[in-house]
């Protein structure tokens, strides 16, 4: 739950992240670098892409002089992570991508070119859509869903792929446990009236006007 108290307690965290980890590439893409041994590496992991939604969520209820800034920061991170998808052959994001030597949001090492059905980018799209209602986030989510369906669907379910830059991807033959509970959950929420719990059980979205809580009177119509 977001309250004034929790915002006050957490405000130093995004400030520290922005000061020490967030940079802009030569091409103008905002990214979150990796701090290693006292040095900031100009590389962003797929896992860090959740931060776009985190900043958008933090903007809600923040002081007026911070809210707009954090929402814009969330939008910039969402854009960068979308670029990491859009610059691959499969339109699926790599595990990590770099911003140096003329490279922008592209994986360099072979062991960072895989996609294992991760949810973080789609999660950020969902939060950005909820807070801005900009239709591009729904479109980006739909593009990701189509790419997953086209390149990750196998006879027994869905599998990760080993190289998102290859037009003939090979599978890792693993459907991660978080795929149903998180990736599909985040990708379907902008479009449907159903959500999944953490065990991937589908639950209908119920509106308060249609619910009678124990000990309360039915809603007047």
C-alpha positions in Angstrom: 0.0 0.0 0.0 1.3 3.4 -0.9 1.0 6.0 1.9 2.8 9.2 2.8 4.8 7.2 5.4 6.0 4.6 2.9 6.8 7.3 0.3 8.9 9.1 2.9 10.7 5.9 3.9 11.4 4.9 0.3 12.2 8.3 -1.3 16.0 8.0 -0.7 16.2 4.8 -2.7 15.1 6.1 -6.1 17.3 9.2 -5.5 20.3 7.0 -4.8 19.5 4.8 -7.9 19.3 7.9 -10.1 22.4 9.5 -8.7 24.7 6.4 -8.9 23.2 4.0 -11.5 21.1 5.8 -14.1 22.8 7.3 -17.1 22.0 8.3 -20.7 23.6 6.7 -23.7 25.1 8.7 -26.6 21.9 8.0 -28.4 19.8 9.4 -25.7 18.5 6.2 -24.1 18.1 6.2 -20.3 19.5 3.0 -18.8 20.4 1.6 -15.3 24.0 0.4 -15.3 25.5 -2.4 -13.2 27.8 -1.4 -10.3 30.8 -3.8 -10.1 33.9 -3.4 -8.0 33.5 0.4 -7.7 32.8 0.8 -11.4 29.6 1.5 -13.2 29.3 -0.9 -16.2 27.3 0.5 -19.1 25.2 -2.6 -19.3 21.5 -3.0 -18.3 20.0 -6.4 -17.4 16.5 -7.5 -18.4 15.8 -7.8 -14.7 16.4 -4.1 -14.2 13.6 -3.3 -16.7 11.1 -3.6 -13.9 12.4 -0.2 -12.6 10.3 1.6 -15.2 7.2 0.4 -13.5 8.8 1.0 -10.1 9.4 4.7 -10.8 5.9 5.1 -12.2 4.4 3.5 -9.1 6.6 5.7 -6.9 5.4 8.8 -8.8 1.9 8.1 -7.6 1.6 9.9 -4.3 5.0 11.5 -4.4 5.4 15.2 -3.8 4.3 17.3 -6.7 7.9 18.4 -7.4 8.9 14.7 -7.8 5.9 13.0 -9.3 6.3 14.2 -12.8 10.0 13.6 -12.8 9.6 10.0 -11.7 6.9 9.3 -14.1 9.0 10.6 -17.0 11.9 8.6 -15.7 9.7 5.5 -15.8 8.7 6.3 -19.4 12.3 6.7 -20.5 13.3 3.3 -19.0 10.2 1.7 -20.6 11.4 3.2 -24.0 14.9 1.9 -23.5 13.7 -1.6 -22.7 11.3 -1.6 -25.7 14.3 -0.7 -27.8 16.2 -3.7 -26.5 13.3 -5.9 -27.8 12.8 -4.0 -31.1 16.5 -4.2 -32.1 16.5 -8.0 -32.1 15.4 -10.3 -34.9 12.8 -12.1 -32.8 11.5 -8.8 -31.1 12.2 -10.4 -27.8 14.7 -8.9 -25.3 18.1 -10.3 -24.4 19.2 -11.1 -20.9 21.4 -8.0 -20.9 22.4 -5.2 -23.3 25.2 -2.7 -23.5 25.7 1.0 -24.3 29.3 1.4 -25.4 31.6 1.1 -28.5 28.8 2.4 -30.7 26.3 -0.1 -29.4 22.9 0.9 -28.1 20.6 -1.5 -26.2 22.2 -4.6 -27.9 23.6 -7.7 -26.3 27.3 -8.4 -27.1 28.1 -11.7 -25.4 26.6 -14.9 -26.6 25.7 -15.9 -23.0 23.5 -12.7 -22.8 21.5 -13.1 -26.0 18.9 -15.5 -24.6 15.3 -14.9 -23.5 13.8 -17.1 -20.9 10.2 -15.8 -20.9 11.0 -13.0 -18.4 8.2 -10.6 -17.4 10.0 -7.4 -16.3 9.6 -5.4 -19.5 6.0 -6.3 -19.9 5.5 -5.5 -16.2 6.7 -2.0 -16.8 4.4 -1.6 -19.9 1.5 -2.5 -17.6 2.3 0.0 -14.9 3.0 2.8 -17.5 -0.3 2.1 -19.2 -2.2 2.1 -15.9 -0.7 5.5 -14.9 -0.7 7.2 -18.3 -3.3 5.3 -20.4 -1.0 5.9 -23.4 -2.1 3.3 -26.0 1.5 2.7 -27.1 2.1 0.6 -23.9 -0.8 -1.7 -24.8 0.6 -2.0 -28.3 4.1 -2.8 -27.0 2.6 -5.4 -24.8 0.7 -6.9 -27.7 3.9 -7.0 -29.8 5.7 -8.9 -27.1 2.8 -11.4 -26.7 2.8 -12.0 -30.5 6.6 -12.6 -30.5 6.3 -15.0 -27.6 3.6 -16.9 -29.3 5.4 -17.0 -32.6 8.9 -17.9 -31.4 8.5 -19.5 -27.9 5.5 -21.7 -28.3 6.3 -25.4 -28.6 4.2 -28.6 -28.5 4.3 -28.9 -24.8 3.9 -25.2 -23.8 6.4 -22.4 -24.1 10.2 -22.4 -24.1 13.0 -19.9 -23.7 15.2 -19.3 -26.8 19.0 -19.2 -26.8 19.6 -16.3 -29.2 17.1 -13.5 -29.9 19.3 -12.2 -32.8 19.0 -15.5 -34.8 16.2 -16.0 -37.3 16.4 -19.7 -36.5 16.4 -19.8 -32.8 17.0 -22.9 -30.7 15.1 -23.7 -27.6 16.3 -24.2 -24.1 13.4 -26.6 -23.5 12.4 -24.9 -20.2 9.1 -23.2 -19.4 10.0 -21.1 -16.3 7.6 -21.2 -13.4 7.2 -17.4 -13.5 5.9 -17.4 -17.1 2.3 -18.2 -16.3 2.2 -16.3 -13.0 4.0 -13.2 -14.1 4.7 -12.8 -17.8 1.2 -13.7 -19.0 -0.3 -12.1 -16.0 1.3 -8.7 -16.9 0.6 -9.0 -20.6 -3.0 -9.9 -20.2 -4.0 -7.4 -17.6 -4.1 -4.4 -19.9 -6.5 -6.2 -22.2 -8.8 -8.5 -20.3 -11.0 -8.7 -17.2 -9.0 -11.5 -15.7 -5.8 -11.7 -13.7 -3.7 -14.6 -12.4 -2.5 -15.1 -8.9 1.1 -16.2 -8.1 0.2 -19.8 -8.8 -1.3 -18.8 -12.2 -4.9 -19.5 -11.2 -7.2 -17.2 -13.3 -9.4 -14.9 -11.3 -12.0 -12.5 -12.6 -11.7 -8.8 -11.9 -14.6 -7.8 -9.7 -15.6 -4.2 -9.3 -16.6 -2.8 -5.9 -20.0 -1.8 -7.1 -20.8 -5.5 -7.8 -19.5 -6.8 -4.5 -21.3 -7.1 -1.1 -18.8 -7.4 1.6 -19.6 -9.4 4.8 -21.6 -7.3 7.2 -22.3 -4.5 4.6 -25.4 -3.6 2.7 -25.7 -4.2 -1.0 -24.6 -1.3 -3.2 -27.5 0.9 -4.2 -28.2 1.2 -7.9 
